[in-house]
C-alpha cells in the first residue's frame, strides 16, 4: 500500500464519520459537537492531571498505594477498551477486508491500516495523555530514570491493542454466519457486563459473607504492619504483578519510583514481544479468513440433506399449534412471535441481565439485612421484586417492532387487524414475564416466608403491571421505533430524539411501576390504623388494580391498533433497512 | 370493465424528489402485467403504494374494486393478494416451514391445507433440505424463493411481484414461470416488475413502462409485437434512443 492509497483510506474513514455526523440532524450535530468538546477537554485534563499526579502526588504516596493507583487506572482503561471492542465488532460501516480487497491493495496493507485505525478510541485517547502526563511529572520529580516508563507504557498499549485486535479478528470470523454473529455479540456483551459487575459482586455479595473470618485472622496475626508497607497487600496480589502481563506496567512503574529499573525494562521487553506475537496471530487469523479456512465441516449440510430427504411426511411444527381462547390470527401471530423470541439472543441477554441485577441488588440487600424483615416490609420487598421482573426487558418492550427488522414488512402486508398484532405481541412476552416473575416470587417466598395471601397479591400485581406496562410499551413502540441493525443489538445510527426517548423510557419505568405499590402501601396504612391486616388489603386492592388494568388495556387496544395502522408505513421505513 | 388495479393521479414525493408522478394505471383482471422501467423510475415505489407498504402523497388506488386509501378496506383487500416486495418480508428467527405456516394461518387457511401447501412449495423451491436453517442464514436467492412461496400459499387473486426472478436459480425460475402462467390461466392477475425483458416478453399479456415517475407506455403484448420487439418499445418509451453512443476513448488505448 503506497502513500496515496493510505491517504485515500484515511480520507474514507473521515468521510464515513463526517457523513454520519452531518446526516443525523441538527440536534444530533449539536449533541455530538458538545460531546466532542467535552471529550477534548477531558483529554487535556487527563494530560494535565497526569503531569500533576506524577510531579506532586505519586512521589509522596507509599508503594502499595502507587501500585493500586496504577492497577485502578489499568482496570478502568481495560474495561473501557473492551466496551470499545464490543461496539466496534457491531459496526456495520467498518472498513473491512471484503470492501477493500477487490481494489489494488495488499492484504498486509489493509491489515496494518485496520490495526492502526483500531487505536482511534476514546479510551486510548484518554489513557495515553494521562499516562504520558504521569511519566512527564515523574520525570520532573524523580529524575531521568523515569524515562524508562515511556517505552513501558507504549509496550503495554501495543500488547493490549494487538491481542484485542486478535480477539476481534477471531470474533469477526465467527460472526460470518448471521446466527452465530448475534450469539457472539450477546456472549461478548455478557462477559463485559459480568466483568463490570465483578467488583460489585465480589464486594457486596461474596466479601460480606466472610467478615468474621477476616476479623479472626486479623486478631490472630502479629501486630498490624505499618501503613505503606508492601506486605499490607495480599501476597497473591503482589505475585500477580509478576506473572500477569497487563500488571507489568504498575509493577514496573512502582519499581522505577523505588529506583529499580529492571522490572520496567523486562516489562517493556516482555509486553513488546507478547504484542508482536498477538499481532502475528491476528494476521494469521486474517489470512485464514481471507483464504476461507475458517468454515466448519463441509460435510454437515449433506448429512442434514440426507436426513431431511429420508424424513418423508412433513413434521408438525411449532407454528401449527392450537392456542386456546384466541382467534386464529392472534394464535398465528402469537406463535410466530414467541418462536422468534425464543431464538432471539437479545431476549436471552435480557434474561441474564435480569439474573445479574437480581444477584447484585439482592446480594446487597440481603447482606445489609441483619434481621429478617417483618411481614409488612416483606410486602414491599415482594412488590419491588415484581417490578424488577421487567427491568431487563425494558429496551425490548419499548421497541417491539425494532427487533422485527425486515419481518415488520410481513406484518404490514398481513390482513390481520392491528389490535390483534398488538395483542399477540404483548401475549408473546407473557410467558417470559410469567416465568421470570414466578421464579423471583418463589425465591422471595423462600427467603421471607411470604404468606399465601401476599403471594396471591404479588401474582395479581404481576399481571396488572404487565398489562399497564403493555399499554405504555405499545404506545412508545408505535411512536418512537428505532432500527436495530441486523446481526446486532444496538440501535443503528440513532438520531438524538431516539437517544432521548431511550433515556426517557428508562426514567419512565419506575413511574409505570408506581401503581403496583398502591396496594401494599394502603395495606400498610390500614394495618397501622388498626383496620384490616396489610395482606388482606394488599390482595383486595391488587385484585381491583388488576381489574382496572385489564379494563384500561382492553380499551387501549382499539385506539392503539388504529394508531399502529396509521403509523405502520412510517415504522416500516424506520425499522427496516429502507431507512438507510 | 373490471380492473384488478386502477390508480388515478397516484403520486409519491420524497422531499423534493417526485418518485411517482400522477400515475394513472389500469390493469384488467386475469392479465399478466409487466411493469417496466429503468433504475429509479418508480416501479418499486408504485408496488409499495399499491400493497400498502408506502403511503401515497396524493391520488387514489383501487385494488380488486376496493379503494385501498381507506385502511380498513386495504386490510380486507390484503386477504386476496400475495406480495413479493423489493426488500423481502421475512422474520429472521423462523425457519422456512415455520414462516410459510405463519403466513398460511394468517390467511385463515385450514391447518391441513397449510401443511400440504408448505410441503409442495418447499419442494418446488428446493428449500426442503434447508429445514434447520433460519431465514437469516439464507442466501438472497433462497430468501427470494421463500418470499415467492409465501406469496403463493394463500392462492391469491392478485399477485404483486417486484423483481421475482432476480437471484433465483434457473430451475426455480422455470418452475416459477410455469406456476405464474397457471395462476393467470385460472383467472388471477399478476403484476410484475422485472429488468429481464425476455421474461416479460415470454410471460406477460400487457406491459406498462414508467420513466421518471410517469407512465410513458401502456399496451398489450400484441401491440408491442406489432411494432417490433419489447426492447425497442422500451428504449423508445424511456427515451433511450436519444442517448448517443458514448465513446470511452481511454478504453481503446
Interface residues (C-beta under 8 A of the other chain):
Chain A: X177 X178 X179 X301 X304 X305 X308 X309 X314 X316 X317 X318 X319 X320 X328 X329 X331 X332 X333 X335 X336 X339 X340 X341 X343 X344 X404 X405 X406 X407 X409 X410 X412 X413 X414 X415 X416 X417 X486 X487 X565 X566 X569 X572 X573 X576 X577 X578
Chain B: X51 X52 X53 X54 X55 X71 X75 X76 X78 X79 X83 X85 X87 X88 X89 X90 X91 X92 X93 X94 X95 X97 X98 X99 X101 X102 X103 X105 X106 X107 X108 X111 X114 X115 X118 X119 X128 X129 X131 X132 X134 X136 X137 X150
